[in-house]
Amino acid sequence: MQVYKQHCKIAEEYHEVKKEIALLEERKKELIARLEQVEKESMDAAQLAKEYAELTEENRTLKLAQTQCVEQLEKLRIQYQKRQGSS
C-alpha cells in the first residue's frame, strides 16, 4: 500500500513537472519570437539610418549641382545680354 501511495505521489510530481516544462517551453517560444521581433526592428532601424544617410548625401550633391547650374545659367544670360547689346 505504501508503494502505491509513493507511486501516486511520484506520478503527481511528474505531472506537475511536465506541466511546468510545457509552460516554460511556451514562455521560451514567446521570448524567442520577441527577440526575433526586436532584432528585426533593430535591423530595420539600421537600414533606415543607412538609407537616410545615403539620401542626405544625394540631396547635398543635387543641391550643389543645382547651384552650379544656376550660376552657369546666370553667366550665359550675361553673355547673351552682352552679345545683344553689342549687336
Backbone torsions as a table, in degrees:
resi	resn	phi	psi	omega
1	MET	NA	-40.4	180.0
2	GLN	-64.4	-38.1	178.7
3	VAL	-63.4	-39.8	179.3
4	TYR	-64.3	-43.9	178.9
5	LYS	-63.8	-40.7	179.1
6	GLN	-65.0	-40.8	178.1
7	HIS	-61.4	-43.7	178.7
8	CYS	-62.8	-41.4	179.6
9	LYS	-64.3	-44.9	178.9
10	ILE	-63.8	-39.2	178.6
11	ALA	-63.9	-41.4	177.2
12	GLU	-63.6	-45.7	178.4
13	GLU	-60.9	-41.9	178.7
14	TYR	-60.6	-44.4	-180.0
15	HIS	-62.7	-42.7	179.2
16	GLU	-63.9	-43.7	179.4
17	VAL	-64.1	-41.5	179.2
18	LYS	-62.6	-41.2	177.5
19	LYS	-63.2	-43.2	179.6
20	GLU	-64.6	-40.4	177.1
21	ILE	-60.7	-43.3	179.3
22	ALA	-61.9	-43.5	178.2
23	LEU	-63.3	-42.2	179.7
24	LEU	-67.0	-37.3	177.0
25	GLU	-65.4	-39.0	177.1
26	GLU	-64.4	-43.4	178.1
27	ARG	-62.5	-39.3	178.2
28	LYS	-61.2	-44.2	177.8
29	LYS	-60.3	-43.3	179.2
30	GLU	-62.0	-43.9	-179.2
31	LEU	-67.1	-38.1	177.3
32	ILE	-64.6	-43.6	178.3
33	ALA	-62.1	-41.5	178.8
34	ARG	-65.0	-42.9	178.1
35	LEU	-62.0	-44.1	178.4
36	GLU	-61.5	-39.8	178.6
37	GLN	-64.3	-44.2	179.5
38	VAL	-63.7	-42.7	178.6
39	GLU	-62.8	-40.8	179.4
40	LYS	-64.3	-44.7	178.8
41	GLU	-63.0	-38.6	178.2
42	SER	-64.4	-42.7	178.3
43	MET	-65.8	-40.6	178.0
44	ASP	-61.5	-43.1	-180.0
45	ALA	-64.5	-41.5	178.9
46	ALA	-64.7	-41.6	178.8
47	GLN	-64.0	-42.3	179.1
48	LEU	-65.1	-39.4	178.4
49	ALA	-63.9	-41.7	178.5
50	LYS	-63.9	-46.4	179.8
51	GLU	-62.6	-39.8	178.3
52	TYR	-61.6	-44.6	179.6
53	ALA	-62.1	-42.5	179.4
54	GLU	-64.3	-44.0	-179.6
55	LEU	-68.2	-35.6	177.0
56	THR	-63.4	-43.1	178.4
57	GLU	-65.6	-42.4	177.8
58	GLU	-62.3	-41.0	178.2
59	ASN	-61.8	-43.6	179.1
60	ARG	-61.7	-44.2	179.6
61	THR	-62.7	-43.0	-179.9
62	LEU	-66.7	-38.1	177.8
63	LYS	-64.4	-40.5	177.6
64	LEU	-63.1	-44.6	178.3
65	ALA	-62.1	-40.3	179.1
66	GLN	-63.1	-44.8	178.8
67	THR	-60.0	-43.4	179.0
68	GLN	-64.4	-40.0	178.5
69	CYS	-65.2	-41.5	178.5
70	VAL	-62.3	-43.9	178.7
71	GLU	-62.7	-44.1	179.7
72	GLN	-64.2	-40.7	178.4
73	LEU	-62.4	-42.8	179.1
74	GLU	-62.8	-41.4	177.4
75	LYS	-62.0	-41.9	179.3
76	LEU	-65.5	-38.1	177.6
77	ARG	-62.9	-43.4	179.7
78	ILE	-63.0	-44.4	178.5
79	GLN	-61.7	-42.3	-179.5
80	TYR	-63.8	-42.9	179.6
81	GLN	-64.6	-38.0	177.8
82	LYS	-63.7	-41.7	180.0
83	ARG	-65.5	-41.4	179.6
84	GLN	-66.9	-34.9	179.7
85	GLY	-71.7	-33.0	-178.5
86	SER	-84.8	-13.8	-178.8
87	SER	-82.0	NA	NA
